[in-house]
Amino acid sequence: MVVAHDSYLINLASPSRQLRARSLASFVAELQRCRALGIRYVVSHPGNYMDSPARGIARNARAYAEALERVPGPTILLETTAGAGTALGARFEELAELRDRIGPPGRGRIGFCADTCHLFVAGYDLRDRWSEVWEQWDRVLGRRALRCLHLNDAVAPLDSHRDRHALIGEGSLGPEPFRRIMRSPRFAHTIGILETPKGGEPVKTDRRMLRRLRAYGRTRPGRE
C-alpha cells in the first residue's frame, strides 16, 4: 500500500489570503499527482490557525472541500498532531469538527492517520490509558475512520506537545503500546508507516525497526 504525504509548507488554515491560496494550489497539485499515480490516500496536517482555532478550522474545511471538488479520487487522511503552538489537530474533537465542516460529498473522502508520538505528547496516554484513548477515538471519530498509523516512539514526555520521534520501544512510550498495536485485531488491516529516526543507515535502521515490530506481534506482553 502506498500512502502520500503532502508538503509541510502547506497551511490551509492560514489567515493570510496569499499563503492560503498558494497552499490550496499546492494541495490540489498533491491530489492530482496521487490521482495520476493511482495513490489512494494522502496524509495531511490540518495546519496552523495563527489567529483563533475556530477560524482556522473554518478556513481549513473550506479549502479541503474545494480541493476535493476539484480533484476526484484520492482520500485525505487528516493526521493527529502534537499540538505545538497554533497547530490544529491535536484533539480528536478538532479533527471531528474539521471533518464535519467539510460537508457532503467531500466528507466521504476524509479519514484519519494517527501518529503514536503525536498522540502521546498531545496528552493521549497510550502507555497507561490505552483502552480509554481508543474508546474516545471510537466515540469521537469512529473506529472505521482510522486508515493509517504512523508508528513512532516519543522523545518527549506525555502532554509535552513536543514533536520529536524516537526509535520504536526506546522512548517515552516504550515497547508495550507497540506490542498492543501489533497484536490487536483492530489494527490488523490498518496501514502502518515508520517515521522513526534514521541515523546514518536509514535502510538498516528501518529493517531493524520492522523486525522489532514483527517480533512484538509474535511475543507475549512483557517480552522482547
C-alpha positions in Angstrom: 0.0 0.0 0.0 1.4 3.4 -1.0 0.4 6.5 1.0 1.5 10.0 0.1 2.1 12.9 2.5 1.5 16.5 1.4 4.2 19.2 1.7 4.9 20.5 5.2 4.8 24.0 3.8 1.1 23.8 3.0 -1.1 25.7 5.5 -4.8 25.6 4.6 -5.7 27.2 7.9 -3.6 30.3 7.5 -5.4 33.7 7.9 -3.1 35.1 5.1 -5.1 35.0 1.8 -1.9 34.8 -0.2 -0.5 31.9 1.8 -3.8 30.1 1.8 -4.2 30.5 -2.0 -0.7 29.1 -2.5 -1.3 26.3 -0.1 -4.6 25.4 -1.9 -2.9 25.4 -5.3 -0.1 23.1 -3.8 -2.6 20.8 -2.2 -4.7 20.5 -5.3 -1.4 19.5 -7.1 -0.8 16.9 -4.5 -4.2 15.3 -5.1 -3.7 15.5 -8.8 -0.4 13.6 -8.5 -2.0 11.0 -6.3 -4.8 10.5 -8.8 -2.3 10.2 -11.7 -0.2 7.7 -9.9 -3.2 5.7 -8.5 -2.3 6.5 -4.9 -5.5 6.2 -2.8 -4.5 8.2 0.3 -2.7 11.5 1.0 -1.9 12.3 4.6 -2.3 16.0 5.5 -1.6 18.1 8.6 -4.6 20.3 9.5 -2.4 23.4 9.6 -1.7 26.4 11.9 -4.6 28.8 12.6 -2.4 31.8 13.8 -5.5 33.8 15.0 -8.2 31.5 16.5 -8.8 27.7 16.3 -12.4 28.2 15.2 -11.5 30.5 12.3 -8.6 28.2 11.4 -10.9 25.1 11.2 -13.4 27.0 9.1 -10.7 28.1 6.6 -9.2 24.7 6.5 -12.6 23.0 5.9 -13.4 25.3 3.0 -10.0 24.7 1.4 -10.3 20.9 1.8 -13.8 21.0 0.4 -12.7 23.0 -2.7 -9.7 20.7 -3.3 -11.9 17.6 -3.1 -14.4 19.1 -5.5 -11.7 20.0 -8.0 -9.9 16.6 -7.9 -11.9 13.4 -7.8 -10.4 10.2 -6.4 -7.9 10.3 -3.5 -8.9 10.3 0.1 -7.5 12.8 2.6 -6.2 11.4 5.9 -6.1 14.1 8.5 -3.1 13.4 10.8 -3.2 13.8 14.5 -0.6 16.5 15.6 1.5 17.2 18.7 -0.4 20.5 19.2 2.6 22.8 19.4 1.9 26.5 19.0 -1.1 27.1 16.9 -1.2 23.7 15.2 -4.7 22.2 14.7 -5.5 18.6 15.1 -4.1 17.7 18.5 -7.5 16.9 19.9 -10.0 14.4 18.5 -12.8 16.9 18.8 -10.9 19.4 16.5 -10.5 16.7 13.9 -14.1 15.7 14.1 -15.2 19.3 13.7 -13.0 19.8 10.7 -14.4 16.7 9.0 -18.0 17.7 9.8 -17.5 21.2 8.4 -16.3 19.9 5.1 -19.8 18.6 4.5 -21.0 16.2 1.7 -20.0 14.9 -0.7 -16.3 15.7 0.2 -16.8 14.4 3.8 -16.9 10.8 2.4 -13.3 11.2 1.3 -12.0 12.1 4.7 -10.3 9.7 7.0 -7.6 9.9 9.7 -4.0 9.0 10.3 -2.9 8.5 14.0 0.7 9.2 14.8 1.6 7.4 18.1 4.2 10.0 19.1 1.9 12.9 18.4 -1.0 11.3 20.3 1.2 10.7 23.4 2.8 14.2 23.5 -0.7 15.7 22.9 -1.9 14.1 26.1 -3.4 10.8 25.0 -1.7 8.3 27.3 -1.2 5.2 25.1 1.2 3.8 27.7 -1.1 3.7 30.8 -4.6 4.5 29.5 -4.6 2.5 26.3 -8.2 1.4 26.3 -9.5 4.9 27.3 -7.7 6.5 24.4 -9.1 4.2 21.7 -12.6 4.2 23.3 -12.5 8.0 23.0 -11.3 7.7 19.4 -14.2 5.4 18.5 -16.7 7.7 20.2 -15.5 11.0 18.6 -14.1 9.9 15.3 -15.3 6.4 14.7 -13.2 3.2 14.5 -13.5 2.7 10.8 -12.2 6.3 10.1 -8.7 5.2 11.1 -6.9 4.3 7.9 -3.3 4.7 8.7 -0.8 4.7 11.7 2.5 6.5 11.9 4.5 4.3 14.2 6.9 6.4 16.3 8.1 6.4 19.8 8.4 9.8 21.5 11.5 11.5 22.9 9.4 14.0 25.0 7.1 13.1 27.9 3.3 12.9 27.9 1.4 16.1 27.2 4.6 18.0 26.4 3.4 19.0 22.8 7.0 18.4 21.6 7.1 16.6 18.2 10.3 14.6 18.5 10.3 11.0 17.3 12.3 8.1 18.8 13.1 4.6 17.8 10.3 2.0 18.5 10.4 0.9 22.1 13.3 3.3 23.0 11.4 6.5 24.0 8.8 7.7 26.5 6.1 5.3 25.1 8.3 2.2 25.5 7.6 -1.2 23.9 4.1 -2.0 25.3 1.9 0.3 23.1 3.6 -1.1 20.0 3.1 -4.7 21.2 -0.6 -3.9 21.6 -0.8 -2.4 18.1 0.9 -5.4 16.6 -1.3 -7.9 18.5 -4.7 -6.2 18.4 -7.3 -7.3 15.8 -8.5 -3.7 15.5 -5.3 -2.7 13.7 -4.9 -5.9 11.6 -6.0 -4.1 8.4 -4.7 -0.6 9.2 -1.7 0.7 7.2 1.4 1.2 9.4 4.3 3.5 8.4 7.6 4.1 10.2 8.7 7.7 10.7 11.4 6.9 13.2 14.9 8.5 13.2 17.2 7.0 10.5 20.7 7.9 11.7 23.5 7.2 9.2 22.0 4.0 7.9 18.3 4.6 7.0 17.7 1.2 5.3 19.4 -0.8 8.0 17.6 1.1 10.8 14.1 0.7 9.1 14.7 -3.0 8.7 15.7 -3.3 12.4 12.5 -1.4 13.4 10.4 -3.7 11.2 11.9 -6.8 12.7 11.2 -5.4 16.2 7.6 -4.7 15.4 7.1 -8.1 13.9 8.7 -9.7 17.0 6.2 -7.7 19.1 3.4 -9.3 17.2 4.8 -12.8 18.0 5.8 -12.5 21.6 3.7 -12.3 24.8 3.3 -8.9 26.5 6.4 -8.1 28.6 8.9 -9.9 26.4 11.2 -8.7 23.6 
